Amino acid sequence: MTEEEIARATGNLNTELISKTQSKPWKGGGYVPGKVGGTWYDTILSDPKTFNQYIAERDADSASLISQTTDFLFDYDATLKEWTPRCAYFNIETDGKKGTLTVHCTLRENMYWTYYNSDKKIPVTSDDVVFWYNEIAGDEKFRSSGYPQQFVTMNDGSEKHIDIVKIDDRRFDFVFPRIVADPVLATNMSLCPSFIYRSAKEQGGIDGVKNLFSVASDPKTIPSMGRWYITEYTPAQRLVLKRNPLFWDKDAAGVAEPYPEQEIIQIVGDQNTDYLLFKQGKAETYTPRPEEVSDVVNNQKNEYTVFNAEGSLGASFWSFNQNPKNRDKPYYVWFTKKEFRQAMSCLLNRDRIITQTYRGLAEPKYSFFPEANQYYNPDITLQYRYDPKKALSLLKKCGMKQNDKGIMCDANGTPVEFDLSLAATSTVANDIAQIISDECAKIGIKVNVRQVDFQKLIESLTSSYDWQSVIIGLGSYMFPSQGSNVWPSNGNLHLWYPLQEKPATEWEARVDYLYNEGCYTNDHTAAAAIWDEYQKIILEQCPVIYLVRARSFFAVRNKWDLTNVYYDNLNGAKTDYIFLKQ
């Protein structure tokens, strides 16, 4: 079959598949009260690395687990496009004469840190916010991802700190030295049990904090003010969570969510085992990989229901290491040339990826901001799309050409060969990497696909900097100012060259300036012009090359009442208020 015939046949099959699923996006509103009871079975691919809130900043699996024992100050409803209170109510006060802004916060009443099977109740107070903000995220020695977010750049180029001021046990203020566009986003954070972390820091400094709550700890010693207690951990097997009946979020009948009495999380090791457990009825939900969608949809029967959502807001990307630590390596010279990165973008065959990896259930990602971002501009798109001839022309500008054996070599005659790393647990990323490798091979470039343990991959990106190129995802940016540790050149996750003392290139300096100005521009028209230029520069320089936006599917077992279940590309799967059928 030709590519056109394959695409046409795939499209017909996909239309039939989607007709067998449900579309149920979140549109705002409330939830119906449920009944407490049942066990929720879930899975994770790998063991948590820590139960420590600070250490978990660098490990997504650990962070998602610990988040079950705490909660955020505020929440953002992407559908309604508004901020709402979670643990704290807020109001914003601006002083036009002084050019300052204050976010006044008040914690909810009757929130407590408690322990499983214990009567001990410790009130949640302003100290739980103020301590973490000042002493952990705000202590430069900790190198927390929250540290850069505590500063604003003033009109004269100097940096000033966003201070937090305790008013009383429930009230505190975030005081900005300058009016900013998204103050709630800049101050949102999760609560921490300060009475534990403060003591650890006072007695042992940074090491004292790091040594708290290792995976060898008894998880029942971890206090919770969130939805769950972590009560059991058996390495490589499972975690057990018990419902916290004192959680502040209660339904109309005064019953705290979640409704299941316990959650058992099985540590499965790989996605194949994950899928097998779902088929065996040992997991409540499953998000099928592209190659599994047909099987999952066509075998629903009366056992589960499949929901669908259009292309995701976020997308994985391909990036190249430009850290001068590797300046003695040939690839450093290649990767720091924008024409080389642009050429790699021209070798990225997204249509092939969509057809072969996603079975046609995806679309190319050519924009920088997602459509939900208020500064998304459909006219600003990537110009370096799949075009091998254009890639060859760009490589020629880098001094590269093919030798008589068809091998691409640089100006020194060195064959162009480099590694492409990805998380070993992602079969989809591996399929994409193999396609990239094949497309590059067609013009004589050798790309070695390396599957790496996820934690080791993160360490390479954030500490050793010994990677070459990588496929990874950093989520989506609902707000233009999100990613304060990624896009400014001094960010600790400025992936291709983090923690720069000053911008390494003119274009990065310009991005720094635009990011800063956009963060402090409230007028939408003026801000739009700033963010337009910002997007254009990144899409022109190609420090990251976005791949595709996949249509996603989500299966939930029918033993649960699905009234409170929603699924869309803005909010993902909303299952917090699910309960057993009566």
N, C-alpha and C positions, 0 to 999 in steps of 0.2 A: 504494500500500500504506500502511496505517496504521503508526505507529511500532511497535505491538505485533506486527504481521505481519512487519515488517522484522526485528525482534529475533528472532522465532521462526525465520524462514528463515535468518538469519545464524547462529543457534545450531546449527541442523542442519548447515550447511555447515562450521562450525568443528569440530564433533564428528568429522566425516569427515576433515577436514584433520589434526587431532591424531592420529587413528588411524594416519596414514601417517608419523608421526614417532616418535622414540625418547625415552623418559624415562630418563635415567641420572644421577641425582644422586650427588654425592660422599658416601660414607658412612664415610670414614676408611680407614686401612690403607695398604699400600705400593703400589709400582708395579713392573711387570715390567721387567727389563733390556731395553734396545733396542740397536740397531746404529747406529753413526755413519754419516751419509751423506745426500746430497740437498740441495736448495735449497728453502727455505721462502719463498714469495712472499706478501707482505703489502701493505697499503695504509694510507695516512693521507690525510686530506682537505686538509691544508695544510702548508706548510713549517715546520720548527722555527724558532723565533725566536732560539734560542741553544743552545750546548752547555755553558753555564755553570750549574752546579748551584744557585747562589744565585738567579740571574736566573730560572731555570726554575720557581721557586716560584709565579710568577704566570702560567705558561703550561702548560696540561695536556699539549699535544702535545710540547713540549720536555722536560717532566719525565718523560713516559713513555718517551721515547727515552733520556735520560740514565740512567734507572733500569736500563737494560740493562747498564750498565758498573759498577754498584755493587749493594749489597744492604742489607737491613734487619738490625738487631740481632735482632729477634724476629719471630715470626709468630703469627697467631691463627687457629685452625681453628674456623670458625663452626659447623660441624656437630658437632664434638666439644665445643665450648665450652671450649677450653683454649688457653693460650699455649704455644708450643713454641719452642725455640732456632732461630735461623738462623745469623747470624754469631757470636752470643754465647750462652753458657749463663748462667743466672741463678738466684739464690735470694733470697728476701725475708726480711729480719730486722726484726722490730718490737720496740721497747722501750716496754712499757706504762707504766713509771714515768716516763720522759722524754717519752712521747707522740711519739716519732720513729720513722722507718722508713728502712731502707736497702735498696736493690736492689744486690746484689753481682753483678758481671758478669765473665765470663771469655771472651775471644775464642777462637775455634777456632784450632787450630794450622794451620800451612802455608797461610795465606791471603796472597796477594801482589798488589800492583799491578804489572801488566805492560803491555807495549806490543806491538802487532801486529808480527810478524816481528822480534822483538828478544829477546835473551837476558837483558835487564835485568829483575831481580826485586827489588821493594822490599817488605819485609814489611808487612802490615797490622798496625798497633799501636794501643794505647790513645790515642795522640796524634791519630789520625784521628777519634776520637769527641770527645775532650776539647777539641781545638782548635775544631771546628765548634760545639760546644755553648757554649763560652765566648766565642769570638772572632767568630763569624758570627751564629748564632741568638741568642746571649746579648749581643750588642752592640746596644744600643738604637738606635744611629744607622743600622743596617742595616734596621730596621723589618721584620725577618723574621717570617713567620707563626709561627715557633717560639718567638718571644720571650715572648708571654703565657703559654705553657705552662710556663715555668720558674719560676713563682711560685705560692705557695699563700697563701690568706688565713687568718690566724690567728684564734683565738677573739676577740681584742680588736679585730679589724678591720684590723690592720696586715698588710702583705704581707711575706713572707720568701721568699728564693730557694731553689730546689732546687739544691744544689751538686753538682758532679761532682768526684771525687777520683781522681787517677791513683795506682794502687798500684804497678804495674810495666808492662812493655811489653804484657802481655796482660790485666791485671786493672785494673778501675776500679769505683768505687761512685757511685751516685746517692744523695745523702743528703737526705732530706725532713725539714723541721723539724716536720712534723705527719703523723700517720698518714692515708693517703688510701685511697680504695676501689679505684682501678685504677692502681697505681704502674707496672706494666709498660706500659700504654697511654700514660701520661704521659711515659715515658722512651724509647719506641721511636723510632728515627731511622735514617736511612741513613748509611753511611760516606762519607767524602770523602778525597781524596788531600791530606792536610794539608800535605805537603811542598811542594805547589804553591801552595795557597791561602795558607798562612802567609807564604811569601816575597812573594807579591803584596800582601798587606795591609801587611807591614812596609815595603815599598818605595813603595807608592802609596796606602795607606789604602783607603777604600771604593771609590774609582775604580779602584784597582789590582785589586781583586777583581772589580769589574764588567767590567773590560776583558779578563778571561780568557775564552778559548774562545768567541769570537763565531762566527757561522755562516761567517765568512770564513776561520776557522782551518782548518788541515789536521786533519781528525778523527783521523788516525793519531797525533797528538800527545796525544790524550786517553788517559790510562791507564785500565785496567779491572781490577777485581777481581770483576766480575760475570760474567754468562753470555756476553756478547758484547763484541767490539771494534767501534767505529764506524770503518770504513775508507774510506768514500767518500761524498761528498755532492754531488749535482748539483742546484742549485736548480730547483724546479718540475718535477723529473723523478724522482729516486730517491735513496735511501740504501742503502748496502751494509754489512751487519754480518757479521763473521766469528766463528765459534765460538771461545770461550776454553777451551782444553783443560785449563787450570789451575784452573778454577772449583771451589770447594770441594765442591759438592753432587754426590756420586758415587753410582752405582747399586751393586747387590750385586756386580757384576763389577769395580768400581773405575773405571768409565768416567764422566767428568763429563758432566752434562747442560749444554746441550741436545744432542740427537743430530744435527740438521741441520748440515751443514758451514758453510752461510752463510744469511743472510736478506736478501732484496732487498725493500725497502719502496718501493713506487711512490707518488708524490705525485699524487693524482688530482684534487684541486680540488673535486669535488662527489660526492654519493652516487650520482647516476645513472651517472657514469663508473666508480665503485667497483663497482656492480652489473654493469655491462657487462663489466668485466675478469673478474669471477667467472664469468659465463656463458661467457666465452671460455676459461676454464680457466687464467687468468693470476693467480689469487689462490687461496690454499688454503682460506680460510674466508670466510664472509659472514654477517652478522646482518641479515636482511631487515627493511625497514620494513613497517609494517602493510599497505600496499597491494601489497607484493611477496610476502607470505607464501604466498598461494595458488599463485602462479607458481613460487616456489622449491620448495615441497613437492611439487607435482604434476609437476615435471620432474627429479626425482632420478635416475631410471633407475638405472644402476650407477655414475654418476659421483661422487656425493657422498651423504652421510647427513645428515639433518636431525634435530637434537635439540630438545626443547622444555622450557621451564621455566615454572612458574606465576608469577603476578604478581611483578614485581621488588620488592625491598625499598625502594629509593629511588623518588622521584618528583620531577619538575620542579614548580616552583611559580611563582605570580604574586605579585610584590611591588611596593611603592610607595615612592618616594623621600621620606623624611621629614627629610632633612638641612637644617638651618636655613640653610645656604649659599643655599638657594633660597627663603628666606622671603618674598621680594618677588614670587614667582610665585603665581598663583591656585591652582595644583594643590597647593602646599605646605599651604595652609589645608585643602583637601579631604582630602589624604592623611593628615594628622595627626589626623583625627577617626576614632575607631574605628568609628562608625556607618557612615561612608563605606566603610571597608574591609570591614566586615561586609556591606554592601549589594552590593559587588562580588562577594563570595563567593556571595551569593544570586543573582547573575546568571551564575554559572559553571555552565553546563549540561553536567555531566560525562557524563550519559547520551548526549547528542548527540555529544560528543567521542568517546566510546567507539564509538558506532555508525558515525559518519561518518569518523573519523580512524583508529581502531584496528580497524575491521571487527568490532567486538564482542569483540575479544581483549584485554580489559582490564577493570579494575574500579575503582570510585571510591576515592580515597585520602582517608579521613575521619579517620584517626588521626594522631598526631604521631610516636610511636616505631613502628618496624616490629615485626612479631610476634616476630622473633628477639631483640629487645632484652629482657633479663630483667625490665625494668620496664614493658613493654607492658601496658596495661590495656584490654581490649576494651570496657569500659563508658565510657571517656573518648573521645568522638568529637566532631567538628565539628558544631555545631548550625546553622550558617548554610549550609544547602544550597540547591540551586536552587529559588528561589521569588520570581518577579518582584514579586508583590504585597508580600511582606515587604521586598524591596529598596526599593520605593517608600516604604514606611512608614519605613524607616531613613533614607533620603535626606531625608525630610521633617523628621526630627529634626536634620539638618544644615542646615536652612534652605533646602533645594533643592525646586524644584517645576517642572513643565513650563509653558511659556508657551502662548499661544494657537496657536502653530505646532507644538506637541508637543516643543519643544526643552527639555531639562532645563537650568535655570539656578540659580546659587547665590543667596544672599541679596542680592548686589550686582547681580543681573541678568546676570552673566557666564555665557555658555554653558559647560556642563561638557564640556570637550574635552581629551584628553591623549594622549600617545604610549605605545605598547606596543612595546618593543624586544626583539629576539631575535637569536640568532646566524644569520647569513645562510646557513650551511651546513645548517641543520635544517629540512627540509621539513615534518616532523611538527609542530614548534613553530609554523611558519607557518600550517599548517592549523588548529591550535588557536587561534592568535591571531585568525584570520579569524572563527572561530565566536564567540569572545568579543566581537569588534567588532560582529558581527551581533546578538548578544543585547543588548548595551548600546544599540545603535541603536534597538531596539524601544521603549525608554523615553526616547529623546531624548538619549542620551549618545554623543558621537562619540569613538571610539578609533581613532587612526591607527597602523596596524601599520608598524613600521620594522625592516627587516632590516639588521643591522649586522655588519661584520667582527668576528669573535670577539675578536681582540686589542683592537680599539677598544672593544668592549663591556666587556671586563675593565678597561680603563683608566678608562672612565666610572664603573664601580662602585667602583674602588679608589683613584682619584686625583682626577679632575676633578669627580666627583659631579654631572654635568650631565644625568643620565638622569631619566626620569619614572616609567614603570613597566616591568617587565621579566619575561620568562619565562626561567628558568634553573634548573639543578639543582646541588645541592651534595652529592650522594651520600646514603647512608643512615647511620643512627646505630645501630650494633650495641651501642654502650655509651652510656649516658645522658650521660656526661661528654665524649663526642666533640663537636667543634665549639666548642672553647674560644675560637677567634677569631671565632665567629659569634654565639653566643647571649648571652654577657655583653656589657654595653653598651660596654665599652672595647675590644672586639675589633676588629681591623683589617678584618674581613669581617662585621661586624655590619651586614648589608647595607643596611638602610633608613637607618641613621645611625651610621656607624662611628666608632671612636676617641673616644667621649664621655669628657670629663674626669670627669663624674659623670652618673648616669642622668638622662636628659631627662624621664622620666615616672615616676610612682609604680609603674606595673606593671613597667617595666624594672628599677627598683630591687628590686622583689620577686623578679623572675626572677634577677637577680644573686645575691640572698641565697640563694634555693633552689638554684641551680646550685652555689654554693659549699658549702652544707651537704650537698647530695647527694654531692658529690665526696669528702667526708670522713666519710661515714656508712657503716660497714661492716655494721651490723645490717640485714638485708634488709627486715624489717618496717618499721623506722623509715625506711629509705631509700625504701621504696615510697610512704609517705605524702608524703614530700618531692617525689618525682618525679611523683606524681599531681597535686599542685597545680601544679607546673611546667608539665605538659602542658596542664592546663585553662586556665591563663592565656594561653598562646600560642594555643591554639585559640579562645579568646574574643576576644583582641585582633587576631587576623588580620594580623600583620606580614608573614607569608607565607601564601599560600593554595595548598595542595597540589592537584594536578590528578588524575591517575589512575596506577594501577599496571598496567603493560602485561605481558601474557604475552609471553615472548620466545622466539625461535627462533635456532638456530645451525647453520649448514651447514659440514661438513668434507669435503674431497675423499677419496675412497676409496683413493687411492694410498698413503695413510698408514694404518698400523696404529692402530686406534681403541681398543685395549685400555686405554691409559692416558688416554683422553679422558673427561672428565666435564662435566656441565652442569647447573646448578641456580641458583635465585634467591639462594642464600646466597653461593656462591663464584664465580658466573659460569662462564666457559669455562675449564676446566683443561686446558691443552695443553702445559705445560712439558716433559712427558716423552714427547711424541709422536715416532714414528720411522717410517721407510719400511717398507712391507710387504716381507717377505723374498722 
